[in-house]
Amino acid sequence: MEILAIVLFLVIFILILKGYPVALTLGGISIIFALCISIFAPEYFSMSTFNILPSRIMGVINNYVLMAVPLFIFMGIMLEKSGLAESLLETMAMMFGTVRGGLAISVVIVGALLAASTGIVGATVVTMGLISLPTMLKRGYKTELATGVIASAGTLGQIIPPSIVLVLLADTINSSSKGAESVDVGALFSAALIPGLVLVACYILYILIISYIRKDDAPAIPKEEIIAFRGDNFTSKIIKVLVLPVLLIVLVLGSIFTGIASPTEASAIGALGATILTIIQKKFSLAILKKVAQETMKLTTMVFFILLGATTFTLVFRSLGGDHYLQELILSSQLTPLMFLLLVMVVIFIAGFFIDFIEIIFIIIPVVTPVFNAFDMNMLWVGILIALNLQTSFLTPPFGFALFYLKGVAPPEVKTSHIYKGIVPFILIQLIIVGMVTFFPEIIFLLK
């Protein structure tokens, strides 16, 4: 019976790799698989088990924590429509323009600010690709460096809170823990902040080193342009473009970290704040509001549809004893907790080459969480490691979504090979940060 559960997992994994719709594959294959077993081997599975599925589905729909997902999505899309990214990039570029590689550094900083205020990777990469890539190429930046900086900076929203990845990860870990200590979303946000900022610092350090070694790869902006830009109302530009978004970030994250508001309540603050910022930028209209609401509905529906399919898969997998079998298999193989963690991290990293982070969260995490609990490992630490690892899934070819987003808006002279070569150093930096958090876990507890 337990072997059948593992077969179910492998069948679903293979079908998703072949490109079948994730939500339908998770739910549909699980039901078909269970139906076949109930007919040909009724002693192993009874279809009456599905009587508890409606209550589990309603548990997902009524989950208070998951209410943050549509609100954070709304916040991100509204800020994208506000034109804030364009203004931020222009202003930050002039602030760091005198430094060699300053334009690339400004892209990383803006990526971090957008990550802390939007968390929508596709929107961030597309926006920065449209605005900054032509400018960087025009100013003589090496194509590989320019594309690598934009793609990697655009994915910072996966680890810098408020991150939808962290919300979904916390919910999946908690629903798979079976009575073990739960992982609070606010604690996960707090633990992710320092690694996220260290990652930003490492990106900037790499740009500075490359700019020093290869001076022609990242030239500085001419002083005449910077003086001209700073001439009129530069202080008011800084306040309008930089201070207000930072204030929104402080309101959202500060309310969570201080315990004033839960992540769900803070997401409502963020959604309202993003709307106010759009009004201040004079970009708000009923048409924009309608478009933001529609895009929010589409993305939210996609996430929850996959989540409902994953709920069905988890029910069948556990009813067949797959979680107990895997747990016994790992414990009997004499793997140490660290060895198992490294094994899972390698599997997630390789899976990221082919499937999306949402699919990895809803397929792999429910299977391995019970084993982590059996090893009595700190799930907050494990969650941060998984989140850092999942960030690489947006950059790793052939199916890294950030690469597709960037290629779709890049000028014709930018080839796919340029983008692939450009992201390699940044993937290595991400893996170094994963290793740092693995062997120095106290990093994530600095804000506690």
C-alpha positions as CSV (number, residue, x, y, z in Angstrom):
1,M,0.0,0.0,0.0
2,E,2.8,2.4,0.9
3,I,4.6,1.6,-2.4
4,L,1.4,2.7,-4.2
5,A,1.6,6.1,-2.5
6,I,5.2,6.6,-3.8
7,V,4.0,5.5,-7.3
8,L,1.3,8.1,-7.1
9,F,3.8,10.8,-6.2
10,L,6.2,9.8,-9.1
11,V,3.3,9.7,-11.6
12,I,2.1,13.2,-10.7
13,F,5.7,14.5,-10.7
14,I,6.4,13.1,-14.2
15,L,3.2,14.4,-15.7
16,I,3.8,17.9,-14.3
17,L,7.3,17.8,-15.8
18,K,5.7,17.0,-19.1
19,G,3.7,20.1,-18.9
20,Y,0.2,19.0,-17.8
21,P,-1.8,21.5,-15.8
22,V,-0.7,21.4,-12.2
23,A,-4.0,21.8,-10.4
24,L,-5.9,19.2,-12.6
25,T,-3.0,16.8,-12.5
26,L,-2.7,16.9,-8.7
27,G,-6.4,16.5,-8.0
28,G,-7.5,14.5,-11.0
29,I,-4.7,11.9,-11.0
30,S,-5.1,11.4,-7.2
31,I,-8.9,10.7,-7.6
32,I,-8.4,8.4,-10.5
33,F,-5.6,6.6,-8.7
34,A,-7.7,6.2,-5.6
35,L,-10.7,5.0,-7.6
36,C,-8.6,2.3,-9.3
37,I,-7.2,1.1,-6.0
38,S,-10.7,1.0,-4.4
39,I,-12.0,-1.2,-7.2
40,F,-9.0,-3.6,-7.6
41,A,-7.7,-3.5,-4.1
42,P,-10.5,-2.3,-1.8
43,E,-8.6,-3.5,1.3
44,Y,-6.1,-0.7,0.7
45,F,-8.3,2.3,0.1
46,S,-12.0,3.1,0.3
47,M,-13.7,5.9,-1.6
48,S,-15.6,6.8,1.6
49,T,-12.3,8.4,2.6
50,F,-13.2,11.3,0.3
51,N,-16.1,12.1,2.6
52,I,-13.7,14.3,4.6
53,L,-12.3,16.1,1.5
54,P,-15.1,18.8,1.5
55,S,-14.3,19.8,5.0
56,R,-10.6,20.0,4.2
57,I,-11.3,22.1,1.1
58,M,-13.4,24.5,3.2
59,G,-10.6,24.6,5.8
60,V,-8.3,25.9,3.0
61,I,-10.9,28.4,1.8
62,N,-11.6,29.7,5.4
63,N,-7.9,29.8,6.3
64,Y,-7.3,33.2,7.8
65,V,-3.6,33.2,7.0
66,L,-4.2,32.6,3.3
67,M,-6.4,35.7,3.1
68,A,-3.0,37.6,2.9
69,V,-2.3,36.1,-0.5
70,P,-4.9,38.1,-2.6
71,L,-4.2,41.2,-0.6
72,F,-0.4,41.0,-1.1
73,I,-1.0,40.3,-4.8
74,F,-3.3,43.3,-5.0
75,M,-0.7,45.5,-3.3
76,G,2.0,44.4,-5.7
77,I,0.0,44.8,-8.9
78,M,-1.3,48.2,-7.8
79,L,2.2,49.4,-7.1
80,E,3.3,48.2,-10.5
81,K,0.5,50.2,-12.2
82,S,1.5,53.3,-10.2
83,G,4.7,53.8,-12.2
84,L,6.7,53.8,-9.0
85,A,9.3,51.3,-10.3
86,E,10.2,53.7,-13.2
87,S,10.6,56.7,-10.9
88,L,12.6,54.6,-8.4
89,L,15.0,53.4,-11.1
90,E,15.5,56.8,-12.5
91,T,16.2,58.4,-9.1
92,M,18.4,55.7,-7.7
93,A,20.4,55.6,-10.9
94,M,21.3,59.2,-10.5
95,M,22.1,58.8,-6.8
96,F,24.6,56.0,-7.6
97,G,25.6,57.2,-11.0
98,T,29.1,58.5,-10.1
99,V,30.0,55.0,-8.9
100,R,31.3,52.5,-11.6
101,G,28.5,50.0,-11.8
102,G,26.2,52.4,-10.1
103,L,23.3,51.8,-12.6
104,A,23.5,48.0,-11.8
105,I,23.6,48.7,-8.1
106,S,20.5,50.9,-8.4
107,V,18.7,48.1,-10.1
108,V,19.5,45.7,-7.2
109,I,18.4,48.3,-4.6
110,V,15.2,49.0,-6.5
111,G,14.6,45.3,-6.9
112,A,14.9,44.9,-3.1
113,L,12.5,47.8,-2.5
114,L,10.0,46.4,-4.9
115,A,10.4,43.0,-3.3
116,A,9.5,44.5,0.1
117,S,6.5,46.2,-1.4
118,T,5.2,44.0,-4.2
119,G,6.7,40.5,-4.1
120,I,5.4,39.9,-7.7
121,V,8.4,38.5,-9.6
122,G,6.9,38.7,-13.1
123,A,5.8,42.3,-12.7
124,T,9.2,43.3,-11.2
125,V,11.3,41.6,-13.9
126,V,9.2,42.9,-16.8
127,T,9.1,46.5,-15.4
128,M,12.9,46.7,-14.8
129,G,13.6,44.9,-18.1
130,L,11.6,47.4,-20.0
131,I,13.0,50.4,-18.2
132,S,16.6,49.7,-17.3
133,L,17.9,47.1,-19.8
134,P,17.8,49.4,-22.8
135,T,19.4,52.1,-20.7
136,M,22.2,49.8,-19.4
137,L,23.0,48.5,-22.9
138,K,23.0,52.1,-24.2
139,R,25.5,53.1,-21.6
140,G,27.9,50.3,-22.5
141,Y,27.1,47.6,-19.9
142,K,28.0,44.1,-20.9
143,T,24.8,42.3,-21.9
144,E,25.4,39.3,-19.6
145,L,25.9,41.5,-16.6
146,A,22.9,43.7,-17.4
147,T,20.5,40.7,-17.9
148,G,21.9,38.9,-14.9
149,V,21.4,41.8,-12.6
150,I,17.9,42.5,-13.7
151,A,16.7,38.9,-13.5
152,S,18.3,38.2,-10.1
153,A,17.1,41.5,-8.6
154,G,13.6,40.8,-9.9
155,T,13.4,37.5,-7.9
156,L,14.3,39.1,-4.5
157,G,10.5,39.2,-3.8
158,Q,10.7,35.4,-3.2
159,I,12.7,35.8,0.0
160,I,12.3,39.4,1.2
161,P,9.1,39.7,3.1
162,P,6.2,40.2,2.6
163,S,6.6,37.2,0.3
164,I,3.7,35.1,-1.0
165,V,6.2,32.2,-1.1
166,L,6.7,32.5,2.7
167,V,2.9,32.6,3.3
168,L,2.3,29.5,1.2
169,L,5.3,27.7,2.7
170,A,4.2,28.4,6.3
171,D,0.7,27.2,5.5
172,T,1.9,24.0,3.8
173,I,4.4,23.2,6.6
174,N,1.7,23.7,9.2
175,S,-0.9,21.6,7.5
176,S,1.7,18.8,7.0
177,S,3.1,18.8,10.5
178,K,0.3,16.7,12.2
179,G,0.4,18.2,15.6
180,A,4.0,19.3,15.6
181,E,5.0,22.9,16.5
182,S,3.6,25.3,13.9
183,V,5.5,27.9,11.9
184,D,4.1,31.4,12.3
185,V,4.1,33.5,9.1
186,G,5.2,36.5,11.0
187,A,8.2,34.6,12.5
188,L,9.0,33.3,9.0
189,F,8.9,36.9,7.7
190,S,11.2,38.1,10.5
191,A,13.7,35.2,9.9
192,A,13.8,35.8,6.2
193,L,14.7,39.5,6.3
194,I,18.4,39.2,7.3
195,P,19.2,36.5,4.7
196,G,17.4,38.6,2.1
197,L,19.4,41.7,2.9
198,V,22.6,39.7,3.0
199,L,21.7,38.4,-0.5
200,V,21.2,42.0,-1.7
201,A,24.6,43.0,-0.2
202,C,26.3,40.1,-1.9
203,Y,24.8,41.1,-5.3
204,I,26.1,44.7,-4.8
205,L,29.5,43.4,-3.7
206,Y,29.8,41.2,-6.8
207,I,28.8,44.2,-9.1
208,L,31.5,46.4,-7.4
209,I,34.2,43.7,-7.8
210,I,33.3,43.0,-11.5
211,S,33.2,46.8,-12.2
212,Y,36.6,47.2,-10.7
213,I,38.2,44.2,-12.5
214,R,36.4,44.8,-15.8
215,K,36.0,48.5,-16.1
216,D,34.4,48.4,-19.5
217,D,31.6,46.1,-18.3
218,A,29.9,48.6,-16.1
219,P,30.8,52.3,-16.9
220,A,29.7,55.2,-14.7
221,I,27.0,57.7,-15.8
222,P,28.6,61.0,-17.1
223,K,28.6,63.7,-14.4
224,E,26.8,66.2,-16.7
225,E,23.7,64.1,-16.8
226,I,23.7,63.6,-13.0
227,I,24.1,67.4,-12.4
228,A,21.3,68.1,-14.8
229,F,19.0,65.6,-13.1
230,R,19.7,66.9,-9.6
231,G,19.2,70.5,-10.6
232,D,15.5,71.0,-10.1
233,N,13.5,69.8,-7.0
234,F,15.8,66.8,-6.4
235,T,14.9,66.7,-2.7
236,S,11.2,66.6,-3.4
237,K,11.8,63.9,-6.0
238,I,13.6,61.8,-3.4
239,I,10.7,62.3,-0.9
240,K,8.0,61.4,-3.4
241,V,9.8,58.5,-5.0
242,L,11.8,56.9,-2.2
243,V,10.5,58.0,1.2
244,L,6.8,57.1,0.6
245,P,7.4,53.5,-0.6
246,V,9.9,53.0,2.3
247,L,7.2,54.3,4.7
248,L,4.7,51.8,3.2
249,I,7.3,49.0,3.7
250,V,7.9,50.1,7.3
251,L,4.1,50.2,8.0
252,V,3.6,46.7,6.6
253,L,6.7,44.9,8.0
254,G,6.9,47.0,11.1
255,S,3.3,46.2,12.1
256,I,4.1,42.4,11.7
257,F,7.5,42.4,13.5
258,T,6.2,44.4,16.4
259,G,3.1,42.3,16.8
260,I,0.7,45.1,16.2
261,A,-0.9,43.3,13.2
262,S,-1.0,39.8,11.9
263,P,0.4,39.2,8.3
264,T,-3.2,39.1,7.0
265,E,-4.0,42.5,8.7
266,A,-0.7,43.9,7.5
267,S,-1.5,42.8,3.9
268,A,-4.7,44.9,4.1
269,I,-2.6,47.9,5.2
270,G,-0.3,47.3,2.3
271,A,-3.2,47.0,-0.2
272,L,-4.7,50.3,1.0
273,G,-1.2,52.0,1.1
274,A,-0.4,50.9,-2.4
275,T,-3.7,52.4,-3.6
276,I,-2.9,55.7,-1.8
277,L,0.6,55.8,-3.4
278,T,-1.0,55.3,-6.8
279,I,-3.3,58.2,-6.2
280,I,-0.3,60.4,-5.1
281,Q,1.5,59.4,-8.3
282,K,-1.7,60.6,-10.2
283,K,-2.0,57.2,-11.9
284,F,-5.2,56.0,-10.2
285,S,-8.4,55.6,-12.1
286,L,-11.4,53.2,-12.2
287,A,-9.9,51.5,-15.2
288,I,-6.7,50.8,-13.3
289,L,-8.6,49.6,-10.3
290,K,-10.6,47.2,-12.4
291,K,-7.5,45.9,-14.1
292,V,-5.7,45.4,-10.8
293,A,-8.8,43.6,-9.4
294,Q,-9.0,41.3,-12.4
295,E,-5.3,40.4,-12.4
296,T,-5.5,39.8,-8.6
297,M,-8.4,37.5,-9.1
298,K,-6.6,35.5,-11.8
299,L,-3.5,35.0,-9.8
300,T,-5.4,34.2,-6.6
301,T,-7.6,31.7,-8.4
302,M,-4.5,30.0,-9.9
303,V,-2.8,29.7,-6.5
304,F,-6.0,28.4,-4.7
305,F,-6.9,26.0,-7.5
306,I,-3.4,24.4,-7.2
307,L,-3.8,24.4,-3.4
308,L,-7.2,22.5,-3.7
309,G,-5.6,19.9,-6.0
310,A,-2.7,19.6,-3.6
311,T,-5.2,19.0,-0.7
312,T,-6.7,16.1,-2.7
313,F,-3.2,14.6,-3.4
314,T,-2.2,14.9,0.3
315,L,-5.4,13.1,1.4
316,V,-4.8,10.2,-0.9
317,F,-1.0,10.0,-0.3
318,R,-1.5,10.0,3.5
319,S,-4.5,7.5,3.4
320,L,-2.2,5.1,1.6
321,G,0.4,5.6,4.3
322,G,3.0,7.3,2.0
323,D,4.1,9.7,4.7
324,H,4.8,6.9,7.2
325,Y,6.5,4.8,4.6
326,L,8.9,7.6,3.6
327,Q,9.6,8.5,7.2
328,E,10.4,4.9,8.1
329,L,12.5,4.5,4.9
330,I,14.6,7.6,5.7
331,L,15.0,6.8,9.4
332,S,16.0,3.2,8.7
333,S,18.6,4.3,6.1
334,Q,20.8,5.8,8.8
335,L,20.7,9.2,7.2
336,T,21.5,12.0,9.7
337,P,19.2,15.0,9.9
338,L,21.7,17.1,8.1
339,M,22.2,14.5,5.3
340,F,18.4,14.3,4.8
341,L,18.2,18.1,4.7
342,L,20.9,18.3,2.1
343,L,19.2,15.6,0.0
344,V,15.9,17.5,0.1
345,M,17.7,20.7,-0.9
346,V,19.4,19.0,-3.8
347,V,16.0,17.6,-5.0
348,I,14.3,21.0,-4.7
349,F,17.2,22.7,-6.5
350,I,17.0,20.2,-9.4
351,A,13.2,20.3,-9.5
352,G,13.5,24.1,-9.8
353,F,15.0,23.6,-13.3
354,F,11.7,22.2,-14.5
355,I,8.8,23.3,-12.4
356,D,7.5,26.4,-10.6
357,F,8.0,27.2,-6.9
358,I,4.2,26.8,-6.2
359,E,4.3,23.2,-7.6
360,I,7.4,22.4,-5.5
361,I,5.7,23.7,-2.3
362,F,2.5,21.8,-2.8
363,I,4.0,18.5,-4.0
364,I,7.4,18.1,-2.3
365,I,7.0,19.9,1.0
366,P,4.0,17.9,2.4
367,V,5.9,14.7,1.7
368,V,9.2,15.7,3.5
369,T,7.8,17.8,6.4
370,P,6.8,14.7,8.5
371,V,10.3,13.4,8.2
372,F,11.8,16.7,9.3
373,N,9.4,16.6,12.3
374,A,10.5,13.1,13.1
375,F,14.1,14.3,13.1
376,D,12.9,17.1,15.5
377,M,14.4,19.8,13.2
378,N,13.6,23.5,13.6
379,M,11.0,24.0,10.9
380,L,11.5,27.8,10.9
381,W,15.2,27.3,9.9
382,V,14.2,24.6,7.4
383,G,11.5,26.9,5.9
384,I,14.0,29.7,5.3
385,L,16.4,27.3,3.6
386,I,13.7,26.0,1.4
387,A,12.6,29.5,0.5
388,L,16.1,30.5,-0.4
389,N,16.4,27.4,-2.5
390,L,13.1,28.0,-4.2
391,Q,14.3,31.5,-5.3
392,T,16.8,29.8,-7.6
393,S,13.9,28.1,-9.4
394,F,13.1,31.4,-11.1
395,L,16.7,31.7,-12.5
396,T,17.7,28.2,-13.4
397,P,17.4,27.3,-17.1
398,P,15.7,25.9,-19.1
399,F,12.4,26.9,-17.4
400,G,13.4,29.7,-15.1
401,F,10.4,32.1,-15.3
402,A,12.4,35.2,-14.7
403,L,14.5,34.3,-17.8
404,F,11.3,34.0,-19.9
405,Y,9.9,37.3,-18.5
406,L,13.2,39.1,-19.3
407,K,13.6,37.6,-22.8
408,G,10.0,38.6,-23.6
409,V,10.8,42.3,-23.1
410,A,14.5,42.4,-24.0
411,P,15.7,44.2,-27.2
412,P,16.2,41.9,-30.2
413,E,20.0,41.9,-29.9
414,V,19.8,40.3,-26.5
415,K,20.0,36.5,-27.0
416,T,18.8,33.7,-24.7
417,S,22.5,32.6,-24.3
418,H,23.3,36.1,-22.9
419,I,20.6,35.8,-20.2
420,Y,21.7,32.2,-19.3
421,K,25.4,33.2,-18.9
422,G,24.4,36.3,-17.0
423,I,22.5,34.6,-14.2
424,V,25.2,32.0,-13.4
425,P,27.2,34.2,-10.9
426,F,23.9,35.2,-9.2
427,I,22.8,31.6,-8.8
428,L,26.2,30.7,-7.3
429,I,25.7,33.7,-4.8
430,Q,22.3,32.4,-3.9
431,L,23.7,28.9,-3.2
432,I,26.5,30.4,-1.1
433,I,23.8,32.2,1.0
434,V,21.9,28.8,1.3
435,G,25.2,27.2,2.6
436,M,25.7,30.1,5.0
437,V,22.3,29.8,6.5
438,T,22.7,26.0,6.7
439,F,25.9,26.0,8.7
440,F,25.2,29.3,10.6
441,P,21.5,29.1,11.4
442,E,21.8,31.8,14.1
443,I,21.6,34.3,11.2
444,I,17.9,33.9,10.9
445,F,17.3,34.5,14.6
446,L,19.0,37.9,14.9
447,L,15.7,39.8,14.8
448,K,14.0,37.6,17.4
